[in-house]
Amino acid sequence: MATRKSPRTSKSAAATTAAAAPRRIAARKAKPTARGANRDRKKPVDVGRALIEAFLTNERVNQALLRMIEPSIWDRSPGCSQRRNIATSFAHVHNVRCMRLKMCGAVPPERLERSGVTIEQARAALTASAEAMVELIERALDDGGHVPDYRPDVVAFVCVAIAHEAHHRGQICHWARELGMPIGPEHQLRLWEWHKHWQEVVAG
């Protein structure tokens, strides 16, 4: 079985744009802090701003995982899964966002075709759906925390979305191992470094 030594280091223009987009979105609600410094713990937390930052931090983790996947296993089906592979799982995450957006009366971006989706297409699509989700969260916050046609509230909306995406990230990491290109512990750790990803979001 082949052993993965390091994630891909080549970055296309699409990857750079996708990585920068969440920071641009966050700037609408969050004032940049010097070098991603911690919040002033003597001041109350703006919970609405924190929700948006949390979702964008979650998106940065998605993008980080995309950069760790070797192209050779992108669309290969693991023996333990007959319905889905790494490529279709990323497409599924985007398409579920689109479903939630439509369900709540927002205009979603274009859905991804599960068959034949590329890493670059998944990266760009997730960036677009993340921006649309943030816009919906913003509107819900302006409406007192109520999401159209969703119960109970915007906090649950964000928590459910993040939990769903984290579930699929776990599957993807498992499948990478099953397919002979495991994401090493040092790289998996980066997916858990929420504070560092959050700092990148608020630093703008």
N, C-alpha and C positions, 0 to 999 in steps of 0.2 A: 504494500500500500504506500502510495506517495505521501510525503510529509510536507506540509506547507511551511515555508520558512519566513515569508514576509508577504504583506499585502501588496497589491499593485501600487506602484508609485507614479505611473504616468497619469497626467491630468489633462483632459481635453478642455476646450473652451466651455463646453456644456457643463462639465463638472464644476468649473470655477464659478460659473453663473449660478448654478444650483446651490452651491455652498454659501454664496453671498446673499441670496434672496431672503432666507429667514431673518437675517440681520436687518435687511431693509424693511421688512414687514414689522419687526419689533419696534423700530424707531418711531412708528406712529403712536405707540402707546407708552413706550419706555424711554426716559431720558438716558442717553449714554452715560456710563460711569467710567471713571478713569481706569483704564486697563482692566475692566471687568471686576472692579473692586466689589467687596461684599456690601450689602445694603447696610445703612445705618440702623443698627438694632435698637436705637433709642426712639425711632420713629415707627408709627404703625405701618404694616404692610398694605399696599394697595392690592387687594385680592384680585380685582379685575385684571390689573396689569400682570400679576403673578400667574394667572391662568393662561394668558396669552404667551408669556415667557415659557411656561411649562410645555405648552403644545409645541412651540417652536424649538425648544430644547429636544423634545421627543423627535421632531423632524430632523434635527442635526444628527441624532443617533441613527436614524434610518439612513441618512446620507453617508455616515461613517461606515455603516455595515455594507452599503453598496460598494464602497471603495475597497473593502476587504475581500470581496468575492472574486475568485479567479474566473476569468471568462470561460475556461474549459469546462466548468461544471454549471455554468449559468442556467442552461436549459436541459440539463440531464435529469432524469427522474430517479430519485433514490428508491432502493428496493422496498423501503418501509412505507412508501407513499405511492398510491396508484392514481390519485386524483390531482396532485399538485407538485410542482417543483419550485426551485428558488425563483426563477423568472416569473412564474404565474403567481407566486405568493406576493411578490412586490406589486404586480399588477392588481391583485386582489385588494391589497391595502389601499391603493389609489381608488379603485372602483367602489369600495365600501365608503370611502370619504364622499365620492360623488353621489352615492345613494343617500347618505345622510344629508348632504346639502340639498338635494332635490326634495327629500322628505320634509325638510324644514323651510321650503319655499325659496331657497337660494338657487342661483343659476350655477350649475357645476361645470367644471372644465370637461373636455372630451374624455370619455372613458378609454381605457387601454384594451386592445385586443390581447387576450391571454396568450394566444399562439403567435410566436414570432417576435414578441416584445424584446427589445434590446436593453442593455444596461443604460445607455444614454437616454433612451425613451422613458424608461422607468424613473431615472433621476429627474428629468425635466417635468414629467407628469406629477411626481410627488411634490415638487416645488410649487407647481401651479395649484394643486389641490390643497396644499398647506396654506397658501395665501388665501384661497377661497374660504377655508375653514376659519382662519383668523378673522376675516371680514364678517363671517356669521357670528363668531364669538363677540366681536365688537358690537354688532347690532343688538345682540342679546343683552350685553351689559348696559347698553343705552336704554334698553327696555326693562330695566330692573332685574336682569338676570333670567328672564324668561326666553326660552328658545321656541319659536313657532312650531306647534305640533310635536313637541317633545317634552316628556315629563321625566324627572321633576323640574330640573333647572339647568342652567349653563354649567354649573360645577359638575353635575353628573354627566352632562354631554361630553365635557373634556376628559373626565376620568375614564368613561367607557371607551372613548376613542383611543386614548393612550394605552389602556389595558389591552385592547384588541391588537394594536400594532406591536406591543411588547411580546404578546403571545406568538405572533408570527415571526418576530425576530429570533425567538428561542428555537422555533422549528427550523428556521433557515440555518442557524449555527449548528444544529444537530445534523441536518442534511449535508452540510459542507463536510463534516467528519465522515458521514456515511459514504460520501462520494470520493473520499480519499484526499481531500484538500481541506483539512481542519483549520479552523481559525485558532491560532495558538493562544495560550492563556494571557500573554502580555497584550495581545490585540483584543481579546475578549474583554479585558479590563477596561479598555477605552470605551466600550459600550456602556459601562457602568459609571463612568466618570461624569455623572450628571452635572456636578458643580462646574466642571471645566467647560462643558458644552453650554451651560447656562451663561457663564462669563462671556463666551464668544457671542451669544445672542445679545446680551445687554451692552456689550462694548461697542456694538454697531460697526 
